[in-house]
Amino acid sequence: MLKDKKILLAVCGSVSFYKAYEILSRLKKLGADVRVMLSDGVLKFTNPLSFEALTSHPILCTGNENWQNKVSHIEYAKADLVLIAPASANTINCLANGVATSVFMQTLLATDAKILIAPAANNKMLENFATQRSFEILRQNGVKIIEPLTKILACGDLGRGALADVDTIIYEVKRALYEAKFQGKKVVITGGATSERIDDVRAISNFSSGKMAKALADAFYFLGANVSLISSVVYENLPYKTSKFTSTKELLSLCKNECENADLLVMSAAVSDYVSDKIFSGKLKKSELGDEWSLKLVKNLDILSELKGFKCQKIGFKLETNTQNAEQNAKDMLKNKELNAVCLNILGSQNGFGSDKNEVKFITQNDSIDLGLDDKSNIALKIANLASNL
C-alpha cells in the first residue's frame, strides 16, 4: 500500500523509543522505503546497530555522516514523508524555531517533505506555553500532530503525553501519503449485519462480518475524507467517527442523521429482507410451542428507498450467490434505488462470508468495471478511487 514511498523515520530520546522498531517494521511490510535518523537523545537509550538490523540503509546520527556514501542531512532530507516518532518536546520546539545544532535537526530543516509528529513526553513539558506555541507554529505550516494519549507516564505522573498507538500512527502515515481525493468531503459507510428480534434471546440475522465496510472506511479516510462508519461490529482506536446499530430501524435512524450533510453514502450493511411481525416478550419456550411452530415474517424496511430524498451520492452493494442474472439484478437495483453506483459481489469459494478477500464489479449507468479477486483492503481502495469520479 506504500510501495516505493520514501519515508524518513526520525526517532527522538524517549522511553517509548522501542515502539519505533514496530513502526519501522510495519512501514516496511507496507512496501515503504524507510530510512532512520536518531537524535542525540535516543542514543542514550540505544545504538544505531539495533535499527540497522531492520533497514537496508545506514542510520543517520551524530558522528555518522558520510557524504561520499550519501549519508548526510541533505540526502536523508529527500523523502516523501518525515515521521518523527517518538518526538521529544526539545525537537518540537527546535523545529518550530529553526534551531539546527545537530545533524538530526539540520535534516528536519532541510526537508520539504510532509512532516508528521507523534509527541511522547511528560505532559507538563507538552503543556508548557513554549511547546504549545511551537505546536501552533507547526500546524500553521502544514505539520500534522498525532495527538498523544493520556496514560500513567514513565515518570509515574498521569497525563496526556504517551506516544499514540502504532495503529493510529500508521493510519496517519497512509492518510498523509495518499492523494486527498476526498479532502473536505463527508463519507458515510454502513457495514455488518442487522439483527431483528424475535424475542428477548433470539433474532433474525445473517453472516455478514462487516470487514468490507471497515476496509472501505479506512480507504476513504486514507483519501482524505471525513469518515463516519455505522457498523454492527464494534471497533476501537479508529481515527474516524463510528456508530453502532443492531436493528434496521436503528441503522436507518443513524443514516438519516449522518446523511444530512454527507457527500457520499456507501451502503454495504447486510439488511434482513424480512422480520418477525411480532416481537415476543421474554423467552419463547419449546414446551409451549410444541414440535412445530410457525413464525410469521413481514417485509423489512428498504433503507436505500427510505433515503432517496437525501442529496448525497449513493453506492449500494448487491450480494448474489451465482452469476445467473447477477449483473442485470445489480443494474435494476441501480435504477430502482436511484443510486450512482452498485458494487456487485458474487460469493465464491475464495470470497465467502468472513473472508479477507472479495470479488466486486463496480457498476454505474454507463460502465461495468471488474475489480477482480483481491484483498478487501485493495478492493476498498479501488472502489474509493472510482467513487471519486462519480
C-alpha positions as CSV (number, residue, x, y, z in Angstrom):
1,M,0.0,0.0,0.0
2,L,3.0,2.3,0.4
3,K,5.1,0.7,-2.3
4,D,8.2,2.8,-3.1
5,K,7.2,5.7,-0.8
6,K,10.3,7.2,0.8
7,I,9.9,7.7,4.5
8,L,12.4,9.1,7.0
9,L,11.7,7.8,10.5
10,A,13.2,10.3,12.9
11,V,13.5,8.9,16.4
12,C,13.9,11.1,19.5
13,G,15.0,10.5,23.0
14,S,12.0,8.9,24.9
15,V,11.4,5.8,26.9
16,S,8.9,4.9,24.2
17,F,11.7,4.8,21.5
18,Y,11.3,1.0,21.3
19,K,8.0,1.4,19.6
20,A,9.9,2.9,16.6
21,Y,11.1,-0.7,15.9
22,E,7.4,-1.8,15.3
23,I,6.7,1.4,13.3
24,L,9.7,0.7,11.1
25,S,8.7,-3.0,10.6
26,R,5.1,-2.1,9.8
27,L,6.1,0.5,7.2
28,K,8.4,-1.9,5.5
29,K,5.7,-4.6,5.3
30,L,3.5,-2.0,3.6
31,G,6.2,-1.6,0.9
32,A,7.8,1.7,2.1
33,D,11.4,2.5,1.6
34,V,12.3,3.6,5.1
35,R,15.5,5.4,6.3
36,V,16.1,6.0,10.0
37,M,17.6,9.0,11.8
38,L,18.4,9.0,15.5
39,S,18.7,12.1,17.8
40,D,21.4,12.5,20.3
41,G,18.8,11.9,23.0
42,V,17.8,8.5,21.8
43,L,21.4,7.4,21.5
44,K,21.4,7.4,25.3
45,F,18.8,4.6,25.2
46,T,20.0,2.6,22.2
47,N,22.6,2.4,19.4
48,P,22.4,2.5,15.6
49,L,23.1,-1.2,15.3
50,S,19.7,-2.3,16.5
51,F,18.0,-0.2,13.8
52,E,20.4,-1.2,11.1
53,A,19.1,-4.8,11.6
54,L,15.7,-3.6,10.4
55,T,16.5,-1.3,7.5
56,S,18.6,-1.6,4.4
57,H,20.0,1.9,4.7
58,P,22.7,3.3,7.0
59,I,21.5,5.1,10.1
60,L,22.0,8.8,10.2
61,C,23.1,10.2,13.6
62,T,25.7,12.5,15.1
63,G,29.2,11.3,14.1
64,N,27.8,9.1,11.3
65,E,27.6,11.4,8.4
66,N,29.4,10.2,5.3
67,W,29.0,12.5,2.2
68,Q,30.7,10.1,-0.1
69,N,28.2,7.4,0.7
70,K,25.3,9.8,0.7
71,V,24.6,9.6,4.4
72,S,24.1,13.2,5.1
73,H,21.4,15.7,6.3
74,I,20.8,16.8,2.7
75,E,20.4,13.3,1.3
76,Y,18.2,12.0,4.1
77,A,16.0,15.1,3.8
78,K,14.9,13.9,0.4
79,A,11.8,11.9,1.3
80,D,8.1,11.8,0.6
81,L,7.3,11.9,4.3
82,V,9.2,12.6,7.6
83,L,7.7,10.8,10.6
84,I,9.1,12.0,13.9
85,A,8.1,9.2,16.4
86,P,8.5,9.5,19.2
87,A,9.0,13.3,19.1
88,S,10.5,14.9,22.2
89,A,9.5,18.4,23.5
90,N,13.0,19.6,22.6
91,T,12.7,18.5,19.0
92,I,9.3,20.0,18.7
93,N,10.5,23.4,20.0
94,C,13.7,23.3,18.0
95,L,11.9,22.6,14.7
96,A,9.3,25.3,15.3
97,N,12.0,27.8,15.9
98,G,14.5,26.7,13.3
99,V,17.2,25.6,15.7
100,A,19.7,23.3,14.0
101,T,22.5,22.4,16.3
102,S,22.8,18.7,15.3
103,V,22.7,16.7,12.1
104,F,19.2,15.5,13.3
105,M,17.8,19.0,13.3
106,Q,19.7,20.0,10.2
107,T,17.9,17.2,8.3
108,L,14.5,18.3,9.6
109,L,15.1,21.8,8.5
110,A,16.4,20.7,5.1
111,T,13.4,18.7,4.1
112,D,10.5,19.9,2.1
113,A,8.6,16.6,2.7
114,K,5.3,16.3,4.6
115,I,6.0,16.1,8.3
116,L,4.1,14.0,10.9
117,I,4.9,14.4,14.6
118,A,3.9,11.9,17.2
119,P,4.9,13.5,20.6
120,A,5.9,11.5,23.6
121,A,7.0,13.4,26.7
122,N,5.9,14.4,30.2
123,N,2.5,16.1,29.9
124,K,3.8,19.3,31.7
125,M,6.5,19.6,29.0
126,L,4.0,19.3,26.2
127,E,1.5,21.7,28.0
128,N,4.2,24.3,28.6
129,F,3.4,27.6,26.8
130,A,6.5,27.4,24.7
131,T,5.7,23.9,23.4
132,Q,2.0,24.9,22.8
133,R,3.2,27.9,20.8
134,S,5.5,25.6,18.8
135,F,2.6,23.2,18.1
136,E,0.6,26.2,16.8
137,I,3.5,27.3,14.5
138,L,4.0,23.8,13.2
139,R,0.3,23.3,12.4
140,Q,0.1,26.7,10.6
141,N,2.9,25.4,8.4
142,G,1.2,22.1,7.5
143,V,2.7,19.8,10.1
144,K,0.3,17.1,11.3
145,I,0.4,16.4,15.0
146,I,-0.6,12.8,16.0
147,E,-2.1,13.5,19.4
148,P,-0.5,11.7,22.4
149,L,-2.5,9.5,24.8
150,T,-3.5,10.0,28.4
151,K,-1.7,7.3,30.5
152,I,0.5,6.8,33.5
153,L,3.8,8.1,32.1
154,A,7.2,6.7,32.7
155,C,7.8,9.3,35.5
156,G,4.7,8.0,37.3
157,D,2.5,11.0,36.5
158,L,-0.9,10.6,34.9
159,G,-1.1,12.9,31.9
160,R,-1.5,13.3,28.2
161,G,1.9,12.6,26.9
162,A,2.2,8.9,25.9
163,L,3.0,8.0,22.3
164,A,-0.1,7.4,20.1
165,D,-0.9,3.8,19.3
166,V,1.2,2.3,16.5
167,D,-2.0,1.6,14.5
168,T,-3.0,5.3,14.8
169,I,0.4,6.4,13.6
170,I,0.2,4.0,10.6
171,Y,-3.2,5.3,9.7
172,E,-1.9,8.9,9.7
173,V,1.1,7.9,7.5
174,K,-1.2,6.4,4.9
175,R,-3.5,9.4,5.0
176,A,-0.6,11.8,4.5
177,L,0.8,9.9,1.6
178,Y,-2.4,9.0,-0.4
179,E,-3.9,11.5,-2.8
180,A,-6.5,13.5,-0.9
181,K,-9.3,13.0,-3.4
182,F,-12.0,13.4,-0.7
183,Q,-10.5,16.3,1.2
184,G,-13.3,18.3,2.8
185,K,-15.9,15.6,1.9
186,K,-18.0,13.6,4.3
187,V,-18.4,9.9,3.5
188,V,-20.8,7.7,5.4
189,I,-20.3,3.9,5.3
190,T,-22.6,1.2,6.7
191,G,-21.5,-2.3,7.4
192,G,-22.2,-5.5,9.3
193,A,-25.4,-7.5,9.8
194,T,-28.7,-6.3,11.1
195,S,-30.2,-8.3,14.0
196,E,-34.0,-8.3,14.2
197,R,-35.5,-9.5,17.5
198,I,-37.9,-12.4,17.7
199,D,-38.0,-12.5,21.5
200,D,-35.6,-11.4,24.2
201,V,-33.0,-14.0,23.3
202,R,-33.5,-14.8,19.6
203,A,-33.1,-12.8,16.5
204,I,-33.1,-13.0,12.7
205,S,-29.7,-12.1,11.3
206,N,-27.1,-13.1,8.6
207,F,-23.4,-13.9,8.3
208,S,-22.0,-10.5,7.3
209,S,-18.7,-9.9,9.0
210,G,-18.5,-6.1,8.4
211,K,-14.9,-6.5,7.1
212,M,-15.7,-4.9,3.7
213,A,-17.2,-1.8,5.4
214,K,-14.2,-1.4,7.7
215,A,-11.9,-1.6,4.7
216,L,-14.0,1.0,2.9
217,A,-14.0,3.3,5.9
218,D,-10.2,3.0,6.0
219,A,-9.8,3.6,2.3
220,F,-11.9,6.8,2.3
221,Y,-10.1,8.0,5.4
222,F,-6.7,7.5,3.6
223,L,-8.0,9.5,0.7
224,G,-8.8,12.5,2.9
225,A,-12.5,12.0,3.7
226,N,-14.3,12.9,6.9
227,V,-15.5,9.4,7.6
228,S,-18.5,8.2,9.6
229,L,-18.7,4.4,9.9
230,I,-22.1,3.0,11.0
231,S,-21.5,-0.6,11.9
232,S,-22.9,-3.5,13.9
233,V,-19.4,-4.5,14.7
234,V,-17.6,-2.5,17.4
235,Y,-14.1,-1.2,16.7
236,E,-11.7,0.7,19.0
237,N,-9.0,3.2,18.4
238,L,-10.1,4.2,14.9
239,P,-9.2,7.8,13.7
240,Y,-12.7,8.4,12.4
241,K,-16.3,8.5,13.8
242,T,-18.1,5.2,14.5
243,S,-21.6,4.4,15.5
244,K,-23.2,1.1,16.4
245,F,-26.5,-0.3,15.2
246,T,-28.3,-3.5,15.9
247,S,-31.7,-3.4,14.1
248,T,-32.7,-2.0,10.7
249,K,-34.6,0.8,12.4
250,E,-31.5,1.9,14.4
251,L,-29.4,1.7,11.2
252,L,-32.0,3.9,9.3
253,S,-32.1,6.5,12.1
254,L,-28.3,6.8,12.2
255,C,-28.2,7.0,8.4
256,K,-30.7,9.8,8.3
257,N,-28.7,11.8,10.9
258,E,-25.3,11.3,9.2
259,C,-26.6,11.8,5.6
260,E,-28.0,15.3,6.4
261,N,-24.6,16.9,5.5
262,A,-22.9,13.9,3.7
263,D,-21.4,14.0,0.2
264,L,-21.5,10.2,-0.2
265,L,-23.2,7.2,1.3
266,V,-21.7,3.7,0.8
267,M,-24.4,1.2,1.9
268,S,-22.6,-2.1,2.5
269,A,-24.5,-3.2,5.5
270,A,-26.4,-6.5,5.2
271,V,-30.0,-5.8,6.0
272,S,-32.5,-8.6,6.7
273,D,-35.2,-8.8,4.0
274,Y,-37.8,-10.0,6.4
275,V,-38.5,-9.5,10.1
276,S,-40.9,-11.1,12.6
277,D,-44.3,-9.4,12.5
278,K,-44.3,-9.6,16.3
279,I,-41.6,-9.3,19.0
280,F,-42.4,-11.6,21.8
281,S,-41.6,-10.6,25.4
282,G,-39.4,-12.9,27.5
283,K,-38.2,-16.2,26.1
284,L,-40.3,-18.4,23.9
285,K,-40.4,-21.9,25.4
286,K,-40.3,-25.1,23.5
287,S,-42.7,-26.8,25.9
288,E,-45.3,-24.2,24.9
289,L,-44.6,-24.0,21.2
290,G,-44.7,-27.8,20.6
291,D,-42.9,-29.8,17.9
292,E,-43.8,-27.4,15.2
293,W,-44.1,-23.6,15.3
294,S,-44.7,-21.1,12.5
295,L,-43.2,-17.7,12.6
296,K,-44.8,-15.0,10.5
297,L,-42.4,-12.8,8.7
298,V,-43.1,-9.4,7.0
299,K,-41.0,-7.5,4.6
300,N,-38.4,-5.3,6.3
301,L,-37.7,-1.6,5.7
302,D,-35.8,-0.8,2.5
303,I,-33.2,1.7,3.7
304,L,-31.9,2.9,0.3
305,S,-35.5,3.6,-0.7
306,E,-36.1,5.5,2.5
307,L,-33.0,7.6,1.8
308,K,-33.9,8.6,-1.8
309,G,-34.6,12.2,-0.7
310,F,-31.1,12.8,0.6
311,K,-28.9,14.7,-1.9
312,C,-25.7,12.8,-1.2
313,Q,-24.4,10.4,-3.8
314,K,-25.1,6.8,-3.0
315,I,-23.3,3.5,-3.7
316,G,-25.1,0.2,-2.9
317,F,-23.9,-3.3,-2.5
318,K,-25.6,-6.2,-4.2
319,L,-24.9,-9.7,-3.0
320,E,-25.5,-12.7,-5.2
321,T,-24.7,-16.4,-4.8
322,N,-24.5,-17.3,-8.5
323,T,-23.7,-15.5,-11.7
324,Q,-27.1,-16.0,-13.4
325,N,-28.8,-12.6,-13.9
326,A,-26.5,-11.2,-11.2
327,E,-25.3,-8.2,-13.3
328,Q,-28.8,-7.4,-14.5
329,N,-30.1,-7.6,-10.9
330,A,-27.4,-5.1,-10.0
331,K,-28.4,-2.8,-12.8
332,D,-32.0,-3.0,-11.8
333,M,-31.0,-2.0,-8.3
334,L,-29.0,0.9,-9.7
335,K,-32.1,2.2,-11.4
336,N,-34.8,1.4,-8.9
337,K,-32.9,2.7,-5.9
338,E,-31.7,5.8,-7.8
339,L,-28.1,5.0,-7.0
340,N,-24.9,6.4,-8.5
341,A,-23.2,3.0,-8.5
342,V,-23.6,-0.6,-7.3
343,C,-20.9,-2.9,-6.1
344,L,-21.9,-6.4,-7.3
345,N,-20.4,-9.1,-5.0
346,I,-20.9,-12.7,-6.1
347,L,-19.9,-15.2,-3.3
348,G,-17.4,-17.8,-4.2
349,S,-15.1,-20.3,-2.6
350,Q,-12.4,-17.7,-2.1
351,N,-14.6,-14.8,-1.0
352,G,-17.2,-16.3,1.3
353,F,-18.6,-14.7,4.5
354,G,-15.9,-13.6,6.8
355,S,-13.2,-13.9,4.1
356,D,-10.4,-11.3,3.9
357,K,-10.8,-11.3,0.1
358,N,-13.6,-10.1,-2.2
359,E,-14.5,-10.0,-5.8
360,V,-16.5,-7.0,-6.9
361,K,-17.9,-5.4,-10.1
362,F,-18.3,-1.6,-9.9
363,I,-21.4,-0.9,-12.0
364,T,-22.6,2.6,-13.0
365,Q,-25.2,3.7,-15.6
366,N,-22.5,3.7,-18.3
367,D,-19.9,1.2,-17.2
368,S,-19.2,-2.1,-15.5
369,I,-15.6,-2.5,-14.1
370,D,-14.4,-5.8,-12.8
371,L,-12.1,-5.2,-9.8
372,G,-11.1,-8.9,-9.7
373,L,-10.4,-11.1,-6.7
374,D,-8.3,-9.2,-4.2
375,D,-7.8,-8.4,-0.5
376,K,-10.7,-6.4,0.8
377,S,-8.3,-3.5,1.6
378,N,-7.2,-3.3,-2.0
379,I,-10.8,-3.7,-3.3
380,A,-11.9,-0.9,-1.0
381,L,-9.2,1.5,-2.3
382,K,-10.2,0.6,-5.9
383,I,-13.9,1.4,-5.0
384,A,-12.9,4.7,-3.3
385,N,-10.8,5.8,-6.3
386,L,-13.7,5.0,-8.7
387,A,-16.1,6.8,-6.4
388,S,-14.1,10.0,-6.7
389,N,-15.0,10.1,-10.4
390,L,-18.8,9.8,-9.8
